[in-house]
């Protein structure tokens, strides 16, 4: 083998090794980011608000689901009581 051939082969080997290392790092970063997002997803505000409203009403309500939903939308959503309930839980309002 000639000296130039050995030098070219070594350069090619180093370049391909660096490319593989770079690709591996990118793959690891992408998979770790997606796993983190899945673990930290919380219920959205409307879901939390509806659960709080239902707990406050308890099982004592004799209203139908439609009537209860109307009451929730008319009197609870956006009210000071709803905001206080969120602050009591330590949740930020969006």
C-alpha positions in Angstrom: 0.0 0.0 0.0 1.2 3.4 -0.7 1.5 6.1 1.9 -1.3 8.2 0.2 -3.7 5.3 0.1 -3.1 4.6 3.9 -3.7 8.3 4.7 -6.9 8.4 2.6 -8.2 5.2 4.2 -7.4 6.5 7.7 -9.2 9.8 6.9 -12.2 7.9 5.6 -12.3 5.7 8.7 -12.2 8.7 11.0 -14.9 10.5 9.0 -17.3 7.6 9.0 -16.6 7.0 12.8 -17.4 10.6 13.6 -20.6 10.4 11.5 -21.8 7.3 13.3 -21.0 8.9 16.7 -22.9 12.1 15.7 -25.9 10.0 14.4 -26.0 8.0 17.7 -26.0 11.2 19.8 -28.9 12.7 17.7 -30.9 9.5 18.1 -30.3 9.4 21.9 -31.3 13.0 22.2 -34.5 12.6 20.2 -35.6 9.5 22.1 -35.0 11.0 25.5 -37.0 14.1 24.6 -40.0 12.2 23.5 -40.0 10.0 26.7 -39.8 13.1 28.9 -42.8 14.7 27.2 -45.0 11.7 27.7 -44.2 11.5 31.4 -45.0 15.2 32.2 -48.3 15.6 30.4 -50.9 16.8 32.9 -54.7 17.0 32.4 -55.8 20.2 30.8 -57.6 22.9 32.6 -61.1 22.1 31.5 -60.7 18.5 32.7 -59.4 19.6 36.1 -62.1 22.3 36.4 -64.9 19.8 35.6 -63.5 17.3 38.2 -63.4 20.1 40.9 -66.9 21.2 40.0 -68.2 17.6 40.3 -66.5 17.1 43.7 -67.9 20.3 45.0 -71.4 19.3 43.9 -70.9 15.8 45.2 -73.3 13.0 44.6 -76.1 15.0 46.1 -77.1 16.6 42.8 -80.4 15.3 41.5 -79.9 17.2 38.2 -79.5 15.4 34.9 -76.1 15.4 33.3 -77.2 18.1 30.8 -78.5 20.3 33.6 -75.3 19.9 35.6 -73.2 20.6 32.5 -75.2 23.8 31.8 -74.8 24.9 35.4 -71.0 24.2 35.1 -70.7 26.3 32.0 -73.0 29.1 33.2 -71.9 29.5 36.8 -68.5 27.9 37.3 -66.3 28.4 34.2 -64.4 31.7 34.5 -65.8 32.4 38.0 -63.9 33.7 41.0 -64.7 30.4 42.7 -63.0 28.4 39.9 -60.0 30.6 40.1 -59.8 30.2 43.9 -60.1 26.4 43.5 -57.1 26.4 41.1 -55.0 28.7 43.3 -55.8 26.4 46.3 -54.4 23.5 44.3 -51.3 25.5 43.5 -52.1 25.4 39.7 -51.4 28.3 37.4 -54.2 29.7 35.4 -53.6 29.9 31.6 
